[in-house]
Amino acid sequence: EVTPGVSIVIAARDEEASIRACLASVLVCEYPHYEVIVVDDGSSDSTAEIVESIQEAAKDQPPPLRIVRSSHHSDGIGKVAAVALGIRASAEDVIVTLDADCRVRRGWLRAMVRMLDHDVGFVAGPVAYAPTNSIARRVEALEFMSLIGVGAGAIGLNEPLICNSANAAYRRSVYDELQTSGRLESSTAADELLMNYVHAETSLGVAFCAAPDALVTTLGAEGVGHFVRQRMRWASIVRHLPVGHGLSLGVAYLFFLTVAASLVGGLWVAELGYAGLAALFVKGLADSRVLFPICRHFGRQELLRVVPVAETLYIPYALLV
């Protein structure tokens, strides 16, 4: 088995509550040669101090842990620029990105890098919200899992659409090519842009790592406001997608709008309401074809219990975002 050197880049801003647990999981990965680079993106809390204390405690023990501070400590430089700073400071041929509030399994790195063979230039990995007993959190986790399923399915159809920067691996050479073009500098969706660049403009392929060991767990949004802002930021990738994908999402939006209008119109015209309910039922059946297999595959069957609640809330949420 070929095991290239790996640089794990973690952009962190005000992550004092989670960075210790994140690094505790990353530093015990079962992989022969990797380094960990944490980029302090202008934190105003003790994130940097915590990383430095872990660095000192693990001194002279593999894997090497380094911290890189951005030059804009007052307001940060943004995640895309922070990751770029970490990559410039790294030394290995394979880049793996991870969010500072994530935890990984011991076999995570090996599972991700194994997919990055000579024909593959970008690997998208699975991400899930940490288990919870809260119904609201489970609805949020199920919706997030659906995005991972859509991303995996699109890659499987050889039409990459979305991925998550909390768990991605790619060749440094591919990143450098796109970075040189200048297109990454103005992007808020660098990972999707890089993934689509690999697919459309190189001879390499894009893969999704479905290995259970590759699953990364992260925390959910902190309140409704943070949730909506986060999803709006994710939705902004539309302007970076190929025209065909943008049109597909436009059609989906019109479908949601039509169903919502039919349900509201049903208050006056019963037939409209029945049509809206029928469309909602068919949508639920179609969604289940994605949700059930991916939840079972990653051992998150408890999320399936909130499918009816999620289906009821999804259309108004999608229209709002």
Protein Blocks (a to p, Z undefined) as FASTA:
>chain_A
ZZdddddddddehillmmmmmmmmmmmcccfbdcdddddehiablmlmmmmmmmmmmgoi
acdddddddfblmnonbjklmmmmmmmmpmbfbdcdddfkbccdfklmmmmmmmmcfkbc
bdcddddddddfbfklmmmmmmmmmmmmmmmmmmmnopafbdcfkbccddfklmmmmmmn
ommmmpcblmlmmmmmmmmmmcbdcdddfbfklpccddddedjklmmmmmmmmmmmmmmp
cfklmmmmmmmmmmmmmmmmmmmmmmmmmmlmmmmmmmmmmmmmmmmmmmmmmmmmnopa
mmmmmmmmmmmmmmmmmmmZZ
